[in-house]
Amino acid sequence: MASHGHETEIKLRMCDSVHARKLLRGAGFRVSRRKVFEANTVLDTDELTLRNSQKLLRVREAGGIVTITYKGPPTVSRHKSREELEAEASNAAAMSRLFERLGYRSVFRYEKYRTEYRKPRSSGIATVDETPIGTFMELEGTPEWIDRTASGFGFREEDYITMSYGRLYLNWCEEHGVEPSNMTFGRGN
């Protein structure tokens, strides 16, 4: 399965996953994809060519599915919007070796537990991401849908987060006096 498109999204910081699920259920959202563990590996050149041009190449393993993702440079306003291309692969290790032969290596690994929610007759997607640095709700859809949904949950534009998990992790490390490495569970952040 491949996707060829654009994503528009924001993140909202949640106090915990229980609160996030309560907000979603109260607004009529239902689980569309059960909670799954995700291991994400961000790839780049030694010179960080992709990062420096605000692009991303990622190999994600989630629920037995391997997904290769390319994200183009973002346009950031109230929301983050960028090109996103995805394709499934059969073997994460083989894909990582292939990219390595092309000059890309693992530069950052991050893990999370993700649950996906949808509301009947609505095109947007809400996810609850439980990460080593906290719980976040992502809202992905049209800007109007995102604003209406966030407002319905009691959030304002000032609450919108358009940073990547990599940037959020680096900020967290700085705030907590931790040397950055990978954002993983139970192996030292």
Secondary structure, DSSP 4 states (H G I P E B T S, - for coil): -EEEEEEEEEEEEES-HHHHHHHHHHTT-EEEEEEEEEEEEEEE-TT-HHHHTT-EEEEEEETTEEEEEEE---EESSSEEEEEEEEEES-HHHHHHHHHHTT-EEEEEEEEEEEEEE-TT---EEEEEEETTEEEEEEES-HHHHHHHHHHTT--GGG-B---HHHHHHHHHHHHT-----B-SSS--
